C-alpha cells in the first residue's frame, strides 16, 4: 500500500478497485492505509464511483479508519458530498474526538445552501467536550452565508466565554462575518474580549471591532487606544491598524499623544502602524508632531524610515518646507524605497520651494 501511495495520481487511479477492496481488510492498519491512499486520488470520478464503500467505513471498528473515511469523503464534489451528509452528521456523536472533529470539518466542505440546511447539527457540536471539535464547529459555521449565519449568532456569541482560548478566538472570527448591523448588536461582548488573558483573543477582538463602521468604532476608541500598551506586539500593531480606520479627525486628535508615544515601541511594525495612523490627522495637528516623526528617519528599520518620510508628505506646504532639509537628507539613503519616498514627498513642495532643493533632486 505504501508503494502504491507513491504512484502518480493518474497511475494510482487505475488501481482504485484493488485499493477499495482493502477497505475490507481484517487489519485496521491496512484499512486505514487504504483510506489514506484513496484520499490522494484527485480524480473526482474515481472517488464518486467508490463513495458508497467509503461511506460504509464510517462504521468501521477502528476510529482511525472512520476518521480517514471522512477525510476522503471531503474530497468529493460538494453536490455528491451533500448526498452523504446524514451519514457524516451521525459521526458528530462518535466516541472519538478525532472522528467528531473530522465530521464537522467535512460538513464544512458542503456548499453554502447545503451547509445552511445542516447548520443545526453543526451548532449542536459547539458545546462538545473537546476544544478541537468546538473550534472546528466555529470555523464550519463561519462558512455559512451571512443570512444563515445570523440565525445562529447567539450560539456563537455564547462561545466568547468558552474555557478554551482558541475557541474564543474562532468565535470572534466567525462573528466578524456577520452583517455589520447584526455585528453592531454584539459590540459590548466583543469589546470585553480586549481584556482576555490570551493575546490572540485580544487581537481577534480588535480585528472584529475593525469591521464596524467608523462612527460606531469611534465609541470604542478609548478601549482600542488602551491596547497600544498591550504586552504583545501583535496586539499593539493591530490596535494601531484599527485606530487608523477612524476617519473622525476629532477622535484621532484626542489620542494623538498616545499614538506618537508608540513611535518608540520596541516592535518596528507598531512604529510603522503608528506613523500610518498619524497621517490621518489634520495637517495642522500633524505639524505639531513633526519633530517626533522626523526622529524616525534614523530608525534602524528601513520600513519605519520610509513610513516617516511618507508621513511628512502629509504636512501642508508651509510646514513641509520647514522640514524639507531633513527630507532632502534622505535622498542619500542606502535604501531605494526610502530615497523614492523622499523624492515623492519633495514633489509636494510648491515650485519656489522645490527650486531651493533642485540641485539635490537633479543629482538623483
N, C-alpha and C positions, 0 to 999 in steps of 0.2 A: 504493500500500500504506500509506503514511504517513497519508493522509487516511482510509482505511478504519479504521485503528487508533484514530482519534479518535471513531468512532461509538459510541453506547451499545451495551452488550453485546447487548441483545435485537435491535437492528438489525443489528449485526455478524454475528450467528449466521445471518441469512438469506443472507449472502454466503459462508458457510463453504465450500461446494463450490468456488467460484471461488478462494478463498484456498488451499485444499488443492491445487488444480491448479498453483499457483505453487511448490509444494514441488518440482516437477519442472522449474522454470525453469533455463535454461542458465547463468544468472548466480548465483554463490554469494551475493551480497548480497541478491538478490531472494528466494532460498530462505530465507535467514536471517530476512529481514523477514517472510516468510510464517509462519515458526515463531513468531516473537515475537508476531505479530498473533493467531495461533491461541491462544497461551497466555493471551490476555486473555479468552477465552471461558470463563465460569464455568459455562456450561450443560454439565453432565457428559454429557448425552445426545448433544450435538453432538460433543464430544471422543471419546466412545466410538465413535461412528459412523465416525470417521476415524482411529481409533487405529492400525490396521494400516499406513496410509500414513505416519503419523508415525514408527512403529517402523522402517519401511524407511529413514527418513532418518538412522538411527543408522549407516548405512553410507555416508553422503554423503562426498564427497571433501573437503569444506570442514569443518574442525574446529569452526568457529563454528556451522554448521548442526547438526552432531551434538550439540553442547552444548545448543543451543536445543531440539532434539527431546527431549532428556532432561528439560529444564526444563518442557516442555509435557506430557510424559507424567506428570510428578509431580502434575499436577492431576487425573489420573484417579481414580475411586473405588478404594480400596485393593484390593478384590477383583478388579477388572479389571487393575490395575497388576500384581498377582501373576501374571497370565497371561503377562505380558511380562518377568517377572523374568530369565529366561535371556538374553534379548537385552540387557537392561540390564547384567547381570553381565559379559557379554562385553566391555563398554566399559571395564571396570576395567584392561584392558591396552592401552588406546588410547595412541598416542604422545603425545597432547596431555594435559597435566596438567589443563587446564580440563575436558576431557571426562571424565577419570578421576574428578575431584572431583565433577562433576555426577552421574555414575553412582552413586557412593557415597551422595550426598545423596538421590538419587531412591529408592534402596533404603530409605532411612530413612522413606519415606512408606508403606511396607508396614505392615500390621497386625502385632501382636506375634507371632502364630503364623507368618505367612509370613516375617517377618524372621528368626525363630529358625531356620527351615529354611535360609535363605541366609546365616546368620551366618558360616560358614566362609569364604565368598567375601569378606565384609567384613573379617574378621580378616586375610586374605591381603594386604590393602592397608595394614595398619598399618606396614608397612616400605617403603612406596612412597618413591621418591626425592624426591618433593615434599612439603614440610611441610604444605601446604594439604590435600593428599589424606589424609595421615596424620591430621590434625586432624579432617577430615570423617569418617574411619573411626571415630575415638574417639566422636564425637558420635552417629553412627548406632548404634554398639554400645550407647551409653547409653540407647537407646530400647527395648532388649530388656527383657523382664520379668526380675525378679530371679533366678529359677531358671535361665533361659537365659544370662543374663549371667555367672553363676557358672561356667559351663562354659568361659568364655574369660578368666577372671580373670588367668591367668598371662601371657597376651599383653598385657593392659592394663598389668599391673604392670611389665612389661619396658619400656613406653614412659615410665616415670618417669625413665628415663635417656636419653630421646631428645635429640638435639642441639638441637632447637628448643624454646624456652620455652613457646610456645603449645600445642604437642603435650603437653608435660609437664603443663601446666595442665589440658588436656582429659582426660588420663589420670586425674588426681586427681579431677576432677569425675565421671568415669564410675565410678571405684572407689567413690565416695560413694553410688552407687546399689545397691551390693551389700547382701545381707542383713547385719545387724550382726555376726552370728557369723563370717561369712566376711571381712568388713572387718577384724575384730579380728586376723586372722592376718597382715595386711599392715601393721600399725601402725608397725613399725620403719622400713619402707621409706618410708611416708608421712611420718613424723616427720623423716626425713632431709631431706626437701624443705623443711623450715623454714629451711634454710640455703642454699636455691637462690639463684643470682645475680639472678634476676628477681623483683621484688616480687609480681607477680601469681601466680607459682607459690607463693611463701611464703603468700600469702593463701589460695589454693586448698587448700594443705596444712592450714592451720588450720581451714578450713571443713569439710574431710573428717574431720579428727580430731573436730570438733564433733558428728559423727554417732554417735560412740561413746557407750556408756552412761557415766554419771558415774564409776562406780567404776574403769573402765578408763582413762578420760580422765585421771583424777587421777594416774595413773602418769607422765603426760607433762606434768604441771603445771609443773615447772621449765623445760622447753623452751618451753612456751607463755608463761610469765612473761617469759622472755628476749626474746620478740618484742614486749613492751611498750616495749622500747628500739629497735625497728627504725627504720631511716631513713625508712621510708614510713608516712605517716599512716593509710592504709587497712589496712595490716598491723597497726599498733598497735591500731586500733579493733577489728579482727576478733579480735585476741588478747584484748581485754577482753571481747568478747561470748562467746568460747569459755570464758574463765575463769568467767564468770557462770553457766555451765551446771553448774559444780561445786556439788553440794549438800553436799559434805563440808565442814562448817564448819572442821574442823581444817586442811584444805588451804588454804582461803582465809585463815584466820588467819595461817598460816605466811608467806604472801606479801602480807599486808595493807599493809605499809610500802611495798612496790614499787607497789602499786595506788594508794595515797594519793599517791605521787610523781607519778602520771600526772594528778593534778588540776591540775598546772601545765603539761601538754602544750600545745604550740602549736596543736594541732588541737582545735577545740571538740567534735567528735564523740568524740574519745578521752576528753576530760574528762567528757562525758556518760556514756559507757560505763563509765568508772571509778566514777562515782557510783552507777550502777545495779548494778555489781558489789559495791560496799561494802554495799549494802542487804542482801546475803545473809549478812553477818557476824552473829554473835550480838549482841544488843543491848548487852551489857556491853563487848564489844570495839569495837563501832561508837562507843560513847560516848567511847572513848579518842581517836577521830579527829574528834570533833565540831568542834573549832576549825578544822581544815582544811576540813571540809565547809561550815561557816558562812562561811568566807572566800570561798567560791564564790557566795554570794548577791549579790556585787557584780561578778560576771563580766560582761564586755561582751556575752556571748551569753545571750539570754533562755532558750534551751533548757537551758543549764548552770544558770542561776539557778533555774529551775523544778525541775530534777533535784535540786539541792541541798536545796531546801525539802522535796521529797518524801522524800529520803533521811533527813532529820532526823525525819520522821514514823515512822521505823522504830525510833527510840530508845524505851526504856521510859519510863513516865510520869514518873518522878523526874528522869531526865536531860532529857527533853523540857521539863519545867517550868523547869529551869535555863537552857535556851536559848530559852524562849518569847519573850522580848523581841525577839530577832533575827528571829524568825518574824513577830511582830506588825508589825515594821517593813516587812515585805514586803506588808502589806495595802494599802500606798500605792503599790505598784509600778505603773509605767506599762503593764505587760503584763498582760492579763486572765488568761492562763494561770498566771502566777506568783502573782497575787492569789488565784486559785482554789486553787492548791496550798497556799498559806499557810493559807487558811481550812480546808481539809480536814485539814491537819496539826494545827492548833489544836483541831479537833474530837476529837482523840485524847487530849487532856488530861482528867484526871478533873474532876468537877463543880466542886470547890472551886477548882482551878487555873484552870478555864475562866472562872469568875466574875471572877477578877482582871483578865481581859482583855476582859470583856464589853463595856465601852463602845466599845473599838476595833472589836470584831466587829460590834456593833449598828450602828455607823456605816457599815458596808459594806452 
